[in-house]
Amino acid sequence: MITYEGLYKQLSKQGHNKYWLRKNGISPSVLDKLGKGGGLDYRSINKLCALLNCQPGDLMEYIPDPAPQDTAE
């Protein structure tokens, strides 16, 4: 699973919010995907990095899915 908590940390650190992203060209559909935990394409990630002057790893993090529990005894 990919989480975008880093994006929100970057926004807060720089004194911005989602409205600022919208005013600076991030589409409502991208913001909607972020709110629902959806994936972003490379163009959106590129634009976010340019706006926030950061690297992709500053915006997102990979969290492995938990391993399925073995229920066989």
Secondary structure, 3 states (H helix, E strand, C coil): CEECHHHHHHHHHCCCCHHHHHHCCCCHHHHHHHHCCCCCCHHHHHHHHHHHCCCHHHHCEECCCCCCCCCCC
